[in-house]
Amino acid sequence: MPEKERRQTTRMQVPLIGTATYESRDKESQTIPVIAENISEEGAYLTAKHCPDVGDRTEISLRCDAGLKQLKISLEAVGTVTRVDEPDQKQNGFAVGFQKFSELGPG
């Protein structure tokens, strides 16, 4: 039997790229490039070469990477890292739960 979906909102797979800025354990601000694997109203799953730690406050800035000049979508969000996954083929993944965000809209 398939595992029941734990989320209350639908996840979307939209080609979004951007940055995540967080304060590392040594209190130094870090900005890393990220790719959104999926996103919902509650949060996002992002991949990056380096990840923040669970519990880190993270500011995310994403934009559409569909290669379409007419389609401009962007998202600004603030959240907390809720999960960090082990590296998979040179990429790490991490989940962020949103506390506040801008609506997906024209970029």
C-alpha positions as CSV (number, residue, x, y, z in Angstrom):
1,M,0.0,0.0,0.0
2,P,1.4,3.4,-0.9
3,E,2.5,5.7,1.9
4,K,-0.1,8.4,2.7
5,E,0.7,11.9,1.7
6,R,1.7,13.9,4.9
7,R,1.3,17.4,3.4
8,Q,-1.8,19.4,3.5
9,T,-1.0,21.3,0.3
10,T,-0.2,20.2,-3.2
11,R,3.5,20.2,-4.3
12,M,4.3,21.7,-7.7
13,Q,7.3,20.9,-9.8
14,V,8.2,24.2,-11.4
15,P,11.6,25.0,-12.9
16,L,12.8,27.5,-10.3
17,I,16.4,28.5,-9.6
18,G,17.8,31.1,-7.3
19,T,19.6,31.6,-4.0
20,A,19.3,30.7,-0.3
21,T,20.9,33.0,2.3
22,Y,21.3,31.7,5.8
23,E,23.4,32.3,8.9
24,S,25.9,29.5,9.5
25,R,26.7,28.1,13.0
26,D,29.7,30.5,13.2
27,K,27.2,33.4,12.6
28,E,28.6,34.1,9.2
29,S,26.0,34.8,6.4
30,Q,26.2,32.4,3.5
31,T,24.5,32.7,0.1
32,I,24.3,29.5,-2.0
33,P,22.8,28.8,-5.5
34,V,19.8,26.5,-5.2
35,I,17.3,24.6,-7.5
36,A,13.8,24.0,-6.3
37,E,12.8,20.4,-6.8
38,N,9.3,21.0,-5.6
39,I,7.4,23.8,-3.9
40,S,4.1,24.3,-2.1
41,E,2.4,26.9,0.1
42,E,4.0,25.3,3.2
43,G,7.6,25.0,1.9
44,A,10.1,23.8,-0.7
45,Y,12.6,21.1,-1.3
46,L,15.9,22.6,-2.7
47,T,19.1,21.1,-4.0
48,A,22.5,22.7,-3.6
49,K,26.2,21.8,-3.4
50,H,26.2,22.9,0.3
51,C,23.3,23.0,2.7
52,P,22.3,25.0,5.8
53,D,21.8,23.0,9.0
54,V,18.4,21.9,10.4
55,G,16.9,24.9,12.3
56,D,18.7,27.6,10.3
57,R,16.6,30.6,9.3
58,T,16.8,30.9,5.5
59,E,15.8,33.6,3.1
60,I,15.0,32.2,-0.4
61,S,14.8,34.1,-3.7
62,L,13.7,32.0,-6.7
63,R,12.8,32.7,-10.3
64,C,11.5,30.6,-13.2
65,D,14.1,29.0,-15.4
66,A,11.8,27.8,-18.2
67,G,13.7,29.7,-20.8
68,L,10.5,31.5,-21.8
69,K,10.9,35.3,-22.2
70,Q,7.1,35.8,-21.7
71,L,6.9,33.8,-18.5
72,K,8.5,35.5,-15.6
73,I,7.7,34.0,-12.2
74,S,9.5,34.8,-8.9
75,L,9.2,34.0,-5.2
76,E,10.7,35.5,-2.1
77,A,10.4,33.5,1.1
78,V,11.7,33.2,4.7
79,G,11.6,29.9,6.4
80,T,13.4,27.4,8.6
81,V,15.3,24.3,7.4
82,T,13.4,21.3,8.6
83,R,15.4,18.5,6.9
84,V,18.8,18.0,5.3
85,D,19.4,14.9,3.1
86,E,22.7,13.1,2.4
87,P,24.5,14.0,-0.8
88,D,23.3,12.3,-4.0
89,Q,25.6,12.5,-7.0
90,K,27.3,15.8,-5.9
91,Q,24.1,17.5,-4.8
92,N,22.6,17.8,-1.3
93,G,19.0,18.4,-0.6
94,F,17.2,20.3,2.1
95,A,13.6,21.1,3.0
96,V,12.5,24.5,4.1
97,G,9.2,25.3,5.9
98,F,8.0,28.8,5.1
99,Q,7.0,31.3,7.7
100,K,6.3,34.0,5.1
101,F,6.5,34.4,1.4
102,S,5.5,36.5,-1.5
103,E,3.0,35.1,-4.0
104,L,4.2,33.3,-7.1
105,G,3.8,36.0,-9.7
106,P,5.5,38.2,-12.3
107,G,9.2,38.6,-11.7
